[in-house]
Amino acid sequence: MKKIKNLALVLTMLMVFATLTACGSDPVKDEFVDYCNNDVNKTFNPEYNAIIKLYTDALETQDVEATITALDGPIKTQNDALLAKLKAFTPKSTEVKELHNIFIKTVEIKKEGFELLLKALTTEASDDTATDAATAKLAEADAKLKEFEAKRATMMKDFNLVLKK
């Protein structure tokens, strides 16, 4: 009889512990942490940074043909692949979805900027206006990325998280 009481007590304690642990969990926070640590830091940011590196390397050559080749080849291909991955990813919570949509918009705007620059470089009648439009679009993408980073920082603060350095 004493064994049954002890077993019942242990089971009751385990159920209370499981209930308390489950109640202490925040699904939005958990999704946000997973999104930042795994999706953004391990997939999306490295691919985005690789595209920016290709672009920067092409510009540093100061060779128009090399820049055109990069914009029309690997930059376009990698940008399209990243956009496909971003659009295929579907966050569950509204908060993470809003953050993710800012990143998608960043990549879309950057793609538009690259397309405008390619058009400016390949059009014989191109003038500074076309290049200025491309530069403005690329700057808009940079501003959108800053918006993403600011929103991520705000969410980290809201969830009492600290960015590991």
Buried (B, 14 or more C-beta within 10 A) or exposed (E): EEEEEEEEEEEEEEEEEEEEEEEEEEEBBBBBBEBBEEBBEEBBBEBBEBBBEBBEEBBEEEEEEBBBBBBBEBBBEBBEEBBEBBEEBEBEBEBBBEBBEBBBBBBBBBBBBBBBBBBBBEEEEEEEEBBEBBBEBBEBBBEBBEBBEEBBEEBBEEBEBEEEE
